[in-house]
Amino acid sequence: MAPPQRTVRVVIRGRVQGVWYRGWTVATARTLELGGWVRNCRDGSVEAVFSGLATDVEAMLSHCHQGPPAARVEAVTAETWSGPVSLDFHQLPGE
């Protein structure tokens, strides 16, 4: 039996742009072998999709509450995502 998989769309709010949050997200997600993407949003938040083993997605969500050293995360919201997801993790241009 295959381990459970999970895919979520996440929005991170706070001081998360201009502090290397996206680069940190790419590095952390790749370490956890997750697929998906991350991008800046016009409202100052960061949006991401994480897909992989449920335990690894949970670990990534936990990491998102902290972020890189210069970030000040105020909120992390996650919802199930059913859209397309690439197998690798990459950074998209901002919306």
PDB file of N, CA, C and O in Angstrom:
ATOM      1  N   MET A   1       0.839  -1.180   0.000  1.00  0.00           N
ATOM      2  CA  MET A   1       0.000   0.000   0.000  1.00  0.00           C
ATOM      3  C   MET A   1       0.890   1.252   0.000  1.00  0.00           C
ATOM      4  O   MET A   1       1.813   1.370   0.807  1.00  0.00           O
ATOM      5  N   ALA A   2       0.602   2.168  -0.904  1.00  0.00           N
ATOM      6  CA  ALA A   2       1.398   3.397  -1.026  1.00  0.00           C
ATOM      7  C   ALA A   2       1.108   4.344   0.133  1.00  0.00           C
ATOM      8  O   ALA A   2      -0.023   4.401   0.616  1.00  0.00           O
ATOM      9  N   PRO A   3       2.124   5.091   0.586  1.00  0.00           N
ATOM     10  CA  PRO A   3       1.894   6.074   1.649  1.00  0.00           C
ATOM     11  C   PRO A   3       0.936   7.168   1.163  1.00  0.00           C
ATOM     12  O   PRO A   3       0.894   7.466  -0.031  1.00  0.00           O
ATOM     13  N   PRO A   4       0.171   7.763   2.077  1.00  0.00           N
ATOM     14  CA  PRO A   4      -0.796   8.786   1.667  1.00  0.00           C
ATOM     15  C   PRO A   4      -0.118  10.037   1.107  1.00  0.00           C
ATOM     16  O   PRO A   4       0.900  10.502   1.620  1.00  0.00           O
ATOM     17  N   GLN A   5      -0.716  10.562   0.041  1.00  0.00           N
ATOM     18  CA  GLN A   5      -0.249  11.776  -0.612  1.00  0.00           C
ATOM     19  C   GLN A   5      -1.181  12.932  -0.237  1.00  0.00           C
ATOM     20  O   GLN A   5      -2.347  12.724   0.098  1.00  0.00           O
ATOM     21  N   ARG A   6      -0.647  14.144  -0.301  1.00  0.00           N
ATOM     22  CA  ARG A   6      -1.458  15.320   0.009  1.00  0.00           C
ATOM     23  C   ARG A   6      -0.991  16.479  -0.875  1.00  0.00           C
ATOM     24  O   ARG A   6       0.203  16.634  -1.128  1.00  0.00           O
ATOM     25  N   THR A   7      -1.946  17.293  -1.341  1.00  0.00           N
ATOM     26  CA  THR A   7      -1.635  18.500  -2.104  1.00  0.00           C
ATOM     27  C   THR A   7      -2.450  19.641  -1.518  1.00  0.00           C
ATOM     28  O   THR A   7      -3.668  19.540  -1.368  1.00  0.00           O
ATOM     29  N   VAL A   8      -1.754  20.739  -1.185  1.00  0.00           N
ATOM     30  CA  VAL A   8      -2.419  21.895  -0.588  1.00  0.00           C
ATOM     31  C   VAL A   8      -1.974  23.184  -1.261  1.00  0.00           C
ATOM     32  O   VAL A   8      -0.858  23.291  -1.769  1.00  0.00           O
ATOM     33  N   ARG A   9      -2.873  24.156  -1.251  1.00  0.00           N
ATOM     34  CA  ARG A   9      -2.555  25.537  -1.642  1.00  0.00           C
ATOM     35  C   ARG A   9      -2.442  26.316  -0.341  1.00  0.00           C
ATOM     36  O   ARG A   9      -3.305  26.224   0.532  1.00  0.00           O
ATOM     37  N   VAL A  10      -1.368  27.080  -0.229  1.00  0.00           N
ATOM     38  CA  VAL A  10      -1.057  27.779   1.018  1.00  0.00           C
ATOM     39  C   VAL A  10      -0.886  29.263   0.740  1.00  0.00           C
ATOM     40  O   VAL A  10      -0.306  29.645  -0.277  1.00  0.00           O
ATOM     41  N   VAL A  11      -1.388  30.101   1.640  1.00  0.00           N
ATOM     42  CA  VAL A  11      -1.152  31.536   1.579  1.00  0.00           C
ATOM     43  C   VAL A  11      -0.471  31.929   2.886  1.00  0.00           C
ATOM     44  O   VAL A  11      -0.967  31.639   3.974  1.00  0.00           O
ATOM     45  N   ILE A  12       0.676  32.596   2.757  1.00  0.00           N
ATOM     46  CA  ILE A  12       1.459  33.025   3.912  1.00  0.00           C
ATOM     47  C   ILE A  12       1.399  34.549   3.959  1.00  0.00           C
ATOM     48  O   ILE A  12       1.720  35.218   2.977  1.00  0.00           O
ATOM     49  N   ARG A  13       0.987  35.094   5.105  1.00  0.00           N
ATOM     50  CA  ARG A  13       0.850  36.543   5.263  1.00  0.00           C
ATOM     51  C   ARG A  13       1.796  37.043   6.339  1.00  0.00           C
ATOM     52  O   ARG A  13       2.179  36.310   7.250  1.00  0.00           O
ATOM     53  N   GLY A  14       2.160  38.302   6.210  1.00  0.00           N
ATOM     54  CA  GLY A  14       3.065  38.941   7.145  1.00  0.00           C
ATOM     55  C   GLY A  14       4.159  39.640   6.357  1.00  0.00           C
ATOM     56  O   GLY A  14       3.936  40.067   5.224  1.00  0.00           O
ATOM     57  N   ARG A  15       5.320  39.758   6.942  1.00  0.00           N
ATOM     58  CA  ARG A  15       6.479  40.323   6.224  1.00  0.00           C
ATOM     59  C   ARG A  15       7.172  39.157   5.515  1.00  0.00           C
ATOM     60  O   ARG A  15       8.123  38.566   6.026  1.00  0.00           O
ATOM     61  N   VAL A  16       6.663  38.852   4.326  1.00  0.00           N
ATOM     62  CA  VAL A  16       7.141  37.665   3.613  1.00  0.00           C
ATOM     63  C   VAL A  16       7.632  37.958   2.198  1.00  0.00           C
ATOM     64  O   VAL A  16       8.052  37.043   1.490  1.00  0.00           O
ATOM     65  N   GLN A  17       7.585  39.225   1.776  1.00  0.00           N
ATOM     66  CA  GLN A  17       8.170  39.601   0.490  1.00  0.00           C
ATOM     67  C   GLN A  17       9.397  40.456   0.758  1.00  0.00           C
ATOM     68  O   GLN A  17       9.417  41.258   1.691  1.00  0.00           O
ATOM     69  N   GLY A  18      10.417  40.278  -0.067  1.00  0.00           N
ATOM     70  CA  GLY A  18      11.655  41.031   0.091  1.00  0.00           C
ATOM     71  C   GLY A  18      12.550  40.500   1.198  1.00  0.00           C
ATOM     72  O   GLY A  18      13.493  41.173   1.617  1.00  0.00           O
ATOM     73  N   VAL A  19      12.257  39.289   1.676  1.00  0.00           N
ATOM     74  CA  VAL A  19      13.047  38.692   2.762  1.00  0.00           C
ATOM     75  C   VAL A  19      13.545  37.286   2.395  1.00  0.00           C
ATOM     76  O   VAL A  19      13.923  36.512   3.275  1.00  0.00           O
ATOM     77  N   TRP A  20      13.544  36.960   1.100  1.00  0.00           N
ATOM     78  CA  TRP A  20      13.996  35.677   0.573  1.00  0.00           C
ATOM     79  C   TRP A  20      13.060  34.521   0.944  1.00  0.00           C
ATOM     80  O   TRP A  20      13.500  33.375   1.030  1.00  0.00           O
ATOM     81  N   TYR A  21      11.774  34.815   1.165  1.00  0.00           N
ATOM     82  CA  TYR A  21      10.831  33.752   1.522  1.00  0.00           C
ATOM     83  C   TYR A  21      10.656  32.751   0.376  1.00  0.00           C
ATOM     84  O   TYR A  21      10.633  31.542   0.603  1.00  0.00           O
ATOM     85  N   ARG A  22      10.532  33.258  -0.855  1.00  0.00           N
ATOM     86  CA  ARG A  22      10.346  32.328  -1.981  1.00  0.00           C
ATOM     87  C   ARG A  22      11.557  31.437  -2.183  1.00  0.00           C
ATOM     88  O   ARG A  22      11.406  30.232  -2.388  1.00  0.00           O
ATOM     89  N   GLY A  23      12.755  32.003  -2.130  1.00  0.00           N
ATOM     90  CA  GLY A  23      13.967  31.200  -2.285  1.00  0.00           C
ATOM     91  C   GLY A  23      14.105  30.159  -1.193  1.00  0.00           C
ATOM     92  O   GLY A  23      14.496  29.020  -1.448  1.00  0.00           O
ATOM     93  N   TRP A  24      13.780  30.559   0.022  1.00  0.00           N
ATOM     94  CA  TRP A  24      13.803  29.638   1.159  1.00  0.00           C
ATOM     95  C   TRP A  24      12.785  28.520   0.952  1.00  0.00           C
ATOM     96  O   TRP A  24      13.056  27.358   1.254  1.00  0.00           O
ATOM     97  N   THR A  25      11.606  28.885   0.431  1.00  0.00           N
ATOM     98  CA  THR A  25      10.551  27.894   0.191  1.00  0.00           C
ATOM     99  C   THR A  25      11.003  26.870  -0.841  1.00  0.00           C
ATOM    100  O   THR A  25      10.800  25.671  -0.655  1.00  0.00           O
ATOM    101  N   VAL A  26      11.612  27.332  -1.922  1.00  0.00           N
ATOM    102  CA  VAL A  26      12.101  26.411  -2.958  1.00  0.00           C
ATOM    103  C   VAL A  26      13.113  25.441  -2.348  1.00  0.00           C
ATOM    104  O   VAL A  26      13.007  24.230  -2.542  1.00  0.00           O
ATOM    105  N   ALA A  27      14.087  25.966  -1.617  1.00  0.00           N
ATOM    106  CA  ALA A  27      15.120  25.110  -1.025  1.00  0.00           C
ATOM    107  C   ALA A  27      14.527  24.107  -0.035  1.00  0.00           C
ATOM    108  O   ALA A  27      14.901  22.935  -0.040  1.00  0.00           O
ATOM    109  N   THR A  28      13.616  24.559   0.802  1.00  0.00           N
ATOM    110  CA  THR A  28      13.021  23.683   1.818  1.00  0.00           C
ATOM    111  C   THR A  28      12.136  22.623   1.186  1.00  0.00           C
ATOM    112  O   THR A  28      12.200  21.454   1.567  1.00  0.00           O
ATOM    113  N   ALA A  29      11.303  23.021   0.217  1.00  0.00           N
ATOM    114  CA  ALA A  29      10.415  22.070  -0.454  1.00  0.00           C
ATOM    115  C   ALA A  29      11.206  21.021  -1.227  1.00  0.00           C
ATOM    116  O   ALA A  29      10.829  19.850  -1.245  1.00  0.00           O
ATOM    117  N   ARG A  30      12.299  21.433  -1.863  1.00  0.00           N
ATOM    118  CA  ARG A  30      13.128  20.460  -2.596  1.00  0.00           C
ATOM    119  C   ARG A  30      13.796  19.481  -1.633  1.00  0.00           C
ATOM    120  O   ARG A  30      13.932  18.299  -1.947  1.00  0.00           O
ATOM    121  N   THR A  31      14.209  19.962  -0.472  1.00  0.00           N
ATOM    122  CA  THR A  31      14.803  19.069   0.528  1.00  0.00           C
ATOM    123  C   THR A  31      13.799  17.999   0.950  1.00  0.00           C
ATOM    124  O   THR A  31      14.168  16.849   1.188  1.00  0.00           O
ATOM    125  N   LEU A  32      12.520  18.390   1.041  1.00  0.00           N
ATOM    126  CA  LEU A  32      11.460  17.450   1.424  1.00  0.00           C
ATOM    127  C   LEU A  32      10.929  16.654   0.228  1.00  0.00           C
ATOM    128  O   LEU A  32      10.021  15.837   0.377  1.00  0.00           O
ATOM    129  N   GLU A  33      11.499  16.896  -0.959  1.00  0.00           N
ATOM    130  CA  GLU A  33      11.117  16.210  -2.198  1.00  0.00           C
ATOM    131  C   GLU A  33       9.649  16.436  -2.564  1.00  0.00           C
ATOM    132  O   GLU A  33       8.954  15.517  -2.996  1.00  0.00           O
ATOM    133  N   LEU A  34       9.195  17.677  -2.384  1.00  0.00           N
ATOM    134  CA  LEU A  34       7.832  18.041  -2.734  1.00  0.00           C
ATOM    135  C   LEU A  34       7.772  18.587  -4.153  1.00  0.00           C
ATOM    136  O   LEU A  34       8.757  19.126  -4.659  1.00  0.00           O
ATOM    137  N   GLY A  35       6.633  18.450  -4.783  1.00  0.00           N
ATOM    138  CA  GLY A  35       6.353  19.096  -6.052  1.00  0.00           C
ATOM    139  C   GLY A  35       5.549  20.350  -5.777  1.00  0.00           C
ATOM    140  O   GLY A  35       5.012  20.528  -4.684  1.00  0.00           O
ATOM    141  N   GLY A  36       5.469  21.229  -6.788  1.00  0.00           N
ATOM    142  CA  GLY A  36       4.637  22.416  -6.651  1.00  0.00           C
ATOM    143  C   GLY A  36       5.347  23.683  -7.039  1.00  0.00           C
ATOM    144  O   GLY A  36       6.284  23.667  -7.837  1.00  0.00           O
ATOM    145  N   TRP A  37       4.891  24.797  -6.465  1.00  0.00           N
ATOM    146  CA  TRP A  37       5.419  26.103  -6.839  1.00  0.00           C
ATOM    147  C   TRP A  37       5.177  27.122  -5.733  1.00  0.00           C
ATOM    148  O   TRP A  37       4.422  26.876  -4.793  1.00  0.00           O
ATOM    149  N   VAL A  38       5.842  28.286  -5.867  1.00  0.00           N
ATOM    150  CA  VAL A  38       5.682  29.402  -4.937  1.00  0.00           C
ATOM    151  C   VAL A  38       5.750  30.701  -5.741  1.00  0.00           C
ATOM    152  O   VAL A  38       6.476  30.779  -6.732  1.00  0.00           O
ATOM    153  N   ARG A  39       4.996  31.720  -5.317  1.00  0.00           N
ATOM    154  CA  ARG A  39       5.043  33.023  -5.992  1.00  0.00           C
ATOM    155  C   ARG A  39       4.601  34.123  -5.031  1.00  0.00           C
ATOM    156  O   ARG A  39       3.912  33.867  -4.043  1.00  0.00           O
ATOM    157  N   ASN A  40       5.013  35.357  -5.344  1.00  0.00           N
ATOM    158  CA  ASN A  40       4.541  36.534  -4.624  1.00  0.00           C
ATOM    159  C   ASN A  40       3.167  36.925  -5.152  1.00  0.00           C
ATOM    160  O   ASN A  40       2.872  36.723  -6.330  1.00  0.00           O
ATOM    161  N   CYS A  41       2.329  37.481  -4.287  1.00  0.00           N
ATOM    162  CA  CYS A  41       1.019  37.980  -4.683  1.00  0.00           C
ATOM    163  C   CYS A  41       0.992  39.497  -4.552  1.00  0.00           C
ATOM    164  O   CYS A  41       1.755  40.077  -3.780  1.00  0.00           O
ATOM    165  N   ARG A  42       0.114  40.127  -5.305  1.00  0.00           N
ATOM    166  CA  ARG A  42       0.006  41.589  -5.304  1.00  0.00           C
ATOM    167  C   ARG A  42      -0.318  42.160  -3.933  1.00  0.00           C
ATOM    168  O   ARG A  42       0.075  43.286  -3.629  1.00  0.00           O
ATOM    169  N   ASP A  43      -1.020  41.412  -3.107  1.00  0.00           N
ATOM    170  CA  ASP A  43      -1.426  41.925  -1.789  1.00  0.00           C
ATOM    171  C   ASP A  43      -0.318  41.818  -0.731  1.00  0.00           C
ATOM    172  O   ASP A  43      -0.553  42.118   0.440  1.00  0.00           O
ATOM    173  N   GLY A  44       0.892  41.391  -1.138  1.00  0.00           N
ATOM    174  CA  GLY A  44       2.013  41.283  -0.207  1.00  0.00           C
ATOM    175  C   GLY A  44       2.177  39.912   0.417  1.00  0.00           C
ATOM    176  O   GLY A  44       3.125  39.688   1.169  1.00  0.00           O
ATOM    177  N   SER A  45       1.274  38.992   0.124  1.00  0.00           N
ATOM    178  CA  SER A  45       1.390  37.629   0.652  1.00  0.00           C
ATOM    179  C   SER A  45       2.231  36.781  -0.300  1.00  0.00           C
ATOM    180  O   SER A  45       2.621  37.228  -1.379  1.00  0.00           O
ATOM    181  N   VAL A  46       2.497  35.560   0.119  1.00  0.00           N
ATOM    182  CA  VAL A  46       3.162  34.558  -0.712  1.00  0.00           C
ATOM    183  C   VAL A  46       2.203  33.383  -0.836  1.00  0.00           C
ATOM    184  O   VAL A  46       1.608  32.952   0.152  1.00  0.00           O
ATOM    185  N   GLU A  47       2.054  32.869  -2.048  1.00  0.00           N
ATOM    186  CA  GLU A  47       1.177  31.731  -2.323  1.00  0.00           C
ATOM    187  C   GLU A  47       2.037  30.558  -2.775  1.00  0.00           C
ATOM    188  O   GLU A  47       3.015  30.740  -3.500  1.00  0.00           O
ATOM    189  N   ALA A  48       1.669  29.363  -2.346  1.00  0.00           N
ATOM    190  CA  ALA A  48       2.420  28.165  -2.745  1.00  0.00           C
ATOM    191  C   ALA A  48       1.487  26.976  -2.857  1.00  0.00           C
ATOM    192  O   ALA A  48       0.416  26.945  -2.250  1.00  0.00           O
ATOM    193  N   VAL A  49       1.908  26.001  -3.642  1.00  0.00           N
ATOM    194  CA  VAL A  49       1.250  24.701  -3.704  1.00  0.00           C
ATOM    195  C   VAL A  49       2.310  23.666  -3.373  1.00  0.00           C
ATOM    196  O   VAL A  49       3.384  23.650  -3.975  1.00  0.00           O
ATOM    197  N   PHE A  50       2.005  22.804  -2.415  1.00  0.00           N
ATOM    198  CA  PHE A  50       2.913  21.732  -2.003  1.00  0.00           C
ATOM    199  C   PHE A  50       2.235  20.397  -2.256  1.00  0.00           C
ATOM    200  O   PHE A  50       1.063  20.221  -1.923  1.00  0.00           O
ATOM    201  N   SER A  51       2.964  19.451  -2.845  1.00  0.00           N
ATOM    202  CA  SER A  51       2.408  18.138  -3.129  1.00  0.00           C
ATOM    203  C   SER A  51       3.456  17.065  -2.862  1.00  0.00           C
ATOM    204  O   SER A  51       4.610  17.182  -3.276  1.00  0.00           O
ATOM    205  N   GLY A  52       3.032  16.023  -2.164  1.00  0.00           N
ATOM    206  CA  GLY A  52       3.944  14.922  -1.867  1.00  0.00           C
ATOM    207  C   GLY A  52       3.382  14.049  -0.762  1.00  0.00           C
ATOM    208  O   GLY A  52       2.176  14.029  -0.517  1.00  0.00           O
ATOM    209  N   LEU A  53       4.273  13.330  -0.101  1.00  0.00           N
ATOM    210  CA  LEU A  53       3.843  12.509   1.021  1.00  0.00           C
ATOM    211  C   LEU A  53       3.176  13.396   2.070  1.00  0.00           C
ATOM    212  O   LEU A  53       3.663  14.488   2.361  1.00  0.00           O
ATOM    213  N   ALA A  54       2.081  12.937   2.627  1.00  0.00           N
ATOM    214  CA  ALA A  54       1.328  13.737   3.599  1.00  0.00           C
ATOM    215  C   ALA A  54       2.215  14.199   4.752  1.00  0.00           C
ATOM    216  O   ALA A  54       2.085  15.333   5.213  1.00  0.00           O
ATOM    217  N   THR A  55       3.111  13.340   5.219  1.00  0.00           N
ATOM    218  CA  THR A  55       3.988  13.719   6.337  1.00  0.00           C
ATOM    219  C   THR A  55       4.952  14.832   5.936  1.00  0.00           C
ATOM    220  O   THR A  55       5.263  15.704   6.747  1.00  0.00           O
ATOM    221  N   ASP A  56       5.429  14.808   4.690  1.00  0.00           N
ATOM    222  CA  ASP A  56       6.346  15.844   4.215  1.00  0.00           C
ATOM    223  C   ASP A  56       5.613  17.164   3.992  1.00  0.00           C
ATOM    224  O   ASP A  56       6.162  18.229   4.273  1.00  0.00           O
ATOM    225  N   VAL A  57       4.385  17.104   3.492  1.00  0.00           N
ATOM    226  CA  VAL A  57       3.583  18.324   3.333  1.00  0.00           C
ATOM    227  C   VAL A  57       3.313  18.939   4.704  1.00  0.00           C
ATOM    228  O   VAL A  57       3.405  20.157   4.859  1.00  0.00           O
ATOM    229  N   GLU A  58       2.984  18.125   5.693  1.00  0.00           N
ATOM    230  CA  GLU A  58       2.765  18.636   7.052  1.00  0.00           C
ATOM    231  C   GLU A  58       4.030  19.290   7.603  1.00  0.00           C
ATOM    232  O   GLU A  58       3.960  20.335   8.249  1.00  0.00           O
ATOM    233  N   ALA A  59       5.184  18.676   7.348  1.00  0.00           N
ATOM    234  CA  ALA A  59       6.452  19.256   7.798  1.00  0.00           C
ATOM    235  C   ALA A  59       6.673  20.611   7.133  1.00  0.00           C
ATOM    236  O   ALA A  59       7.113  21.555   7.789  1.00  0.00           O
ATOM    237  N   MET A  60       6.370  20.719   5.825  1.00  0.00           N
ATOM    238  CA  MET A  60       6.545  21.987   5.114  1.00  0.00           C
ATOM    239  C   MET A  60       5.617  23.046   5.682  1.00  0.00           C
ATOM    240  O   MET A  60       6.031  24.190   5.869  1.00  0.00           O
ATOM    241  N   LEU A  61       4.387  22.691   5.957  1.00  0.00           N
ATOM    242  CA  LEU A  61       3.448  23.646   6.545  1.00  0.00           C
ATOM    243  C   LEU A  61       3.959  24.152   7.882  1.00  0.00           C
ATOM    244  O   LEU A  61       3.834  25.337   8.193  1.00  0.00           O
ATOM    245  N   SER A  62       4.523  23.271   8.659  1.00  0.00           N
ATOM    246  CA  SER A  62       5.098  23.665   9.949  1.00  0.00           C
ATOM    247  C   SER A  62       6.259  24.640   9.746  1.00  0.00           C
ATOM    248  O   SER A  62       6.368  25.633  10.465  1.00  0.00           O
ATOM    249  N   HIS A  63       7.120  24.361   8.774  1.00  0.00           N
ATOM    250  CA  HIS A  63       8.250  25.245   8.463  1.00  0.00           C
ATOM    251  C   HIS A  63       7.767  26.621   7.997  1.00  0.00           C
ATOM    252  O   HIS A  63       8.394  27.635   8.303  1.00  0.00           O
ATOM    253  N   CYS A  64       6.660  26.656   7.262  1.00  0.00           N
ATOM    254  CA  CYS A  64       6.148  27.922   6.722  1.00  0.00           C
ATOM    255  C   CYS A  64       5.781  28.916   7.820  1.00  0.00           C
ATOM    256  O   CYS A  64       5.824  30.124   7.591  1.00  0.00           O
ATOM    257  N   HIS A  65       5.425  28.436   8.991  1.00  0.00           N
ATOM    258  CA  HIS A  65       5.078  29.329  10.103  1.00  0.00           C
ATOM    259  C   HIS A  65       6.297  30.113  10.587  1.00  0.00           C
ATOM    260  O   HIS A  65       6.151  31.173  11.196  1.00  0.00           O
ATOM    261  N   GLN A  66       7.487  29.602  10.322  1.00  0.00           N
ATOM    262  CA  GLN A  66       8.728  30.271  10.720  1.00  0.00           C
ATOM    263  C   GLN A  66       9.335  31.034   9.552  1.00  0.00           C
ATOM    264  O   GLN A  66       9.591  32.234   9.658  1.00  0.00           O
ATOM    265  N   GLY A  67       9.568  30.347   8.440  1.00  0.00           N
ATOM    266  CA  GLY A  67      10.173  30.976   7.272  1.00  0.00           C
ATOM    267  C   GLY A  67      11.636  31.288   7.486  1.00  0.00           C
ATOM    268  O   GLY A  67      12.232  30.836   8.463  1.00  0.00           O
ATOM    269  N   PRO A  68      12.231  32.066   6.572  1.00  0.00           N
ATOM    270  CA  PRO A  68      13.641  32.443   6.704  1.00  0.00           C
ATOM    271  C   PRO A  68      13.811  33.462   7.835  1.00  0.00           C
ATOM    272  O   PRO A  68      12.825  34.025   8.310  1.00  0.00           O
ATOM    273  N   PRO A  69      15.041  33.700   8.265  1.00  0.00           N
ATOM    274  CA  PRO A  69      15.279  34.565   9.432  1.00  0.00           C
ATOM    275  C   PRO A  69      14.665  35.964   9.369  1.00  0.00           C
ATOM    276  O   PRO A  69      14.192  36.460  10.391  1.00  0.00           O
ATOM    277  N   ALA A  70      14.656  36.615   8.206  1.00  0.00           N
ATOM    278  CA  ALA A  70      14.143  37.990   8.113  1.00  0.00           C
ATOM    279  C   ALA A  70      12.619  38.071   8.010  1.00  0.00           C
ATOM    280  O   ALA A  70      12.051  39.158   8.110  1.00  0.00           O
ATOM    281  N   ALA A  71      11.959  36.941   7.814  1.00  0.00           N
ATOM    282  CA  ALA A  71      10.494  36.932   7.672  1.00  0.00           C
ATOM    283  C   ALA A  71       9.812  37.096   9.028  1.00  0.00           C
ATOM    284  O   ALA A  71      10.350  36.718  10.068  1.00  0.00           O
ATOM    285  N   ARG A  72       8.617  37.669   8.982  1.00  0.00           N
ATOM    286  CA  ARG A  72       7.756  37.759  10.158  1.00  0.00           C
ATOM    287  C   ARG A  72       6.387  37.241   9.728  1.00  0.00           C
ATOM    288  O   ARG A  72       5.554  37.996   9.225  1.00  0.00           O
ATOM    289  N   VAL A  73       6.169  35.961   9.929  1.00  0.00           N
ATOM    290  CA  VAL A  73       4.934  35.312   9.482  1.00  0.00           C
ATOM    291  C   VAL A  73       3.821  35.599  10.482  1.00  0.00           C
ATOM    292  O   VAL A  73       3.969  35.369  11.682  1.00  0.00           O
ATOM    293  N   GLU A  74       2.707  36.105   9.968  1.00  0.00           N
ATOM    294  CA  GLU A  74       1.535  36.387  10.800  1.00  0.00           C
ATOM    295  C   GLU A  74       0.470  35.309  10.670  1.00  0.00           C
ATOM    296  O   GLU A  74      -0.231  35.018  11.638  1.00  0.00           O
ATOM    297  N   ALA A  75       0.337  34.712   9.486  1.00  0.00           N
ATOM    298  CA  ALA A  75      -0.697  33.692   9.276  1.00  0.00           C
ATOM    299  C   ALA A  75      -0.308  32.777   8.133  1.00  0.00           C
ATOM    300  O   ALA A  75       0.302  33.199   7.151  1.00  0.00           O
ATOM    301  N   VAL A  76      -0.676  31.512   8.283  1.00  0.00           N
ATOM    302  CA  VAL A  76      -0.509  30.512   7.225  1.00  0.00           C
ATOM    303  C   VAL A  76      -1.843  29.796   7.093  1.00  0.00           C
ATOM    304  O   VAL A  76      -2.314  29.170   8.042  1.00  0.00           O
ATOM    305  N   THR A  77      -2.456  29.887   5.910  1.00  0.00           N
ATOM    306  CA  THR A  77      -3.711  29.174   5.678  1.00  0.00           C
ATOM    307  C   THR A  77      -3.487  28.144   4.584  1.00  0.00           C
ATOM    308  O   THR A  77      -2.777  28.402   3.612  1.00  0.00           O
ATOM    309  N   ALA A  78      -4.091  26.988   4.746  1.00  0.00           N
ATOM    310  CA  ALA A  78      -3.924  25.895   3.778  1.00  0.00           C
ATOM    311  C   ALA A  78      -5.282  25.306   3.438  1.00  0.00           C
ATOM    312  O   ALA A  78      -6.158  25.172   4.292  1.00  0.00           O
ATOM    313  N   GLU A  79      -5.431  24.955   2.159  1.00  0.00           N
ATOM    314  CA  GLU A  79      -6.647  24.291   1.698  1.00  0.00           C
ATOM    315  C   GLU A  79      -6.260  23.224   0.688  1.00  0.00           C
ATOM    316  O   GLU A  79      -5.220  23.324   0.037  1.00  0.00           O
ATOM    317  N   THR A  80      -7.085  22.219   0.561  1.00  0.00           N
ATOM    318  CA  THR A  80      -6.826  21.156  -0.401  1.00  0.00           C
ATOM    319  C   THR A  80      -6.794  21.742  -1.811  1.00  0.00           C
ATOM    320  O   THR A  80      -7.618  22.588  -2.157  1.00  0.00           O
ATOM    321  N   TRP A  81      -5.845  21.290  -2.616  1.00  0.00           N
ATOM    322  CA  TRP A  81      -5.666  21.749  -3.990  1.00  0.00           C
ATOM    323  C   TRP A  81      -5.876  20.584  -4.931  1.00  0.00           C
ATOM    324  O   TRP A  81      -5.305  19.512  -4.735  1.00  0.00           O
ATOM    325  N   SER A  82      -6.699  20.788  -5.958  1.00  0.00           N
ATOM    326  CA  SER A  82      -6.931  19.723  -6.940  1.00  0.00           C
ATOM    327  C   SER A  82      -6.457  20.117  -8.332  1.00  0.00           C
ATOM    328  O   SER A  82      -6.692  19.390  -9.297  1.00  0.00           O
ATOM    329  N   GLY A  83      -5.787  21.272  -8.443  1.00  0.00           N
ATOM    330  CA  GLY A  83      -5.260  21.724  -9.725  1.00  0.00           C
ATOM    331  C   GLY A  83      -4.000  20.966 -10.112  1.00  0.00           C
ATOM    332  O   GLY A  83      -3.536  20.102  -9.369  1.00  0.00           O
ATOM    333  N   PRO A  84      -3.452  21.288 -11.269  1.00  0.00           N
ATOM    334  CA  PRO A  84      -2.241  20.613 -11.729  1.00  0.00           C
ATOM    335  C   PRO A  84      -1.033  20.978 -10.865  1.00  0.00           C
ATOM    336  O   PRO A  84      -0.932  22.089 -10.346  1.00  0.00           O
ATOM    337  N   VAL A  85      -0.128  20.021 -10.725  1.00  0.00           N
ATOM    338  CA  VAL A  85       1.091  20.218  -9.932  1.00  0.00           C
ATOM    339  C   VAL A  85       2.244  19.531 -10.649  1.00  0.00           C
ATOM    340  O   VAL A  85       2.123  18.384 -11.078  1.00  0.00           O
ATOM    341  N   SER A  86       3.361  20.236 -10.777  1.00  0.00           N
ATOM    342  CA  SER A  86       4.538  19.618 -11.379  1.00  0.00           C
ATOM    343  C   SER A  86       5.230  18.727 -10.356  1.00  0.00           C
ATOM    344  O   SER A  86       5.030  18.883  -9.151  1.00  0.00           O
ATOM    345  N   LEU A  87       6.032  17.806 -10.834  1.00  0.00           N
ATOM    346  CA  LEU A  87       6.738  16.893  -9.937  1.00  0.00           C
ATOM    347  C   LEU A  87       7.911  17.555  -9.239  1.00  0.00           C
ATOM    348  O   LEU A  87       8.322  17.126  -8.161  1.00  0.00           O
ATOM    349  N   ASP A  88       8.455  18.608  -9.859  1.00  0.00           N
ATOM    350  CA  ASP A  88       9.551  19.337  -9.221  1.00  0.00           C
ATOM    351  C   ASP A  88       8.971  20.575  -8.528  1.00  0.00           C
ATOM    352  O   ASP A  88       7.808  20.917  -8.737  1.00  0.00           O
ATOM    353  N   PHE A  89       9.779  21.238  -7.709  1.00  0.00           N
ATOM    354  CA  PHE A  89       9.315  22.444  -7.032  1.00  0.00           C
ATOM    355  C   PHE A  89      10.055  23.636  -7.616  1.00  0.00           C
ATOM    356  O   PHE A  89      11.279  23.614  -7.744  1.00  0.00           O
ATOM    357  N   HIS A  90       9.301  24.688  -7.975  1.00  0.00           N
ATOM    358  CA  HIS A  90       9.913  25.850  -8.624  1.00  0.00           C
ATOM    359  C   HIS A  90       9.207  27.146  -8.237  1.00  0.00           C
ATOM    360  O   HIS A  90       8.122  27.146  -7.655  1.00  0.00           O
ATOM    361  N   GLN A  91       9.859  28.231  -8.578  1.00  0.00           N
ATOM    362  CA  GLN A  91       9.326  29.558  -8.300  1.00  0.00           C
ATOM    363  C   GLN A  91       8.655  30.097  -9.552  1.00  0.00           C
ATOM    364  O   GLN A  91       9.227  30.048 -10.641  1.00  0.00           O
ATOM    365  N   LEU A  92       7.435  30.612  -9.396  1.00  0.00           N
ATOM    366  CA  LEU A  92       6.710  31.237 -10.511  1.00  0.00           C
ATOM    367  C   LEU A  92       6.876  32.742 -10.440  1.00  0.00           C
ATOM    368  O   LEU A  92       7.197  33.277  -9.379  1.00  0.00           O
ATOM    369  N   PRO A  93       6.662  33.437 -11.555  1.00  0.00           N
ATOM    370  CA  PRO A  93       6.632  34.902 -11.498  1.00  0.00           C
ATOM    371  C   PRO A  93       5.453  35.337 -10.624  1.00  0.00           C
ATOM    372  O   PRO A  93       4.467  34.610 -10.501  1.00  0.00           O
ATOM    373  N   GLY A  94       5.555  36.506 -10.025  1.00  0.00           N
ATOM    374  CA  GLY A  94       4.459  37.027  -9.197  1.00  0.00           C
ATOM    375  C   GLY A  94       3.190  37.203 -10.001  1.00  0.00           C
ATOM    376  O   GLY A  94       3.217  37.309 -11.228  1.00  0.00           O
ATOM    377  N   GLU A  95       2.068  37.233  -9.282  1.00  0.00           N
ATOM    378  CA  GLU A  95       0.785  37.401  -9.976  1.00  0.00           C
ATOM    379  C   GLU A  95       0.512  38.843 -10.297  1.00  0.00           C
ATOM    380  O   GLU A  95      -0.524  39.160 -10.881  1.00  0.00           O
TER     381      GLU A  95
END
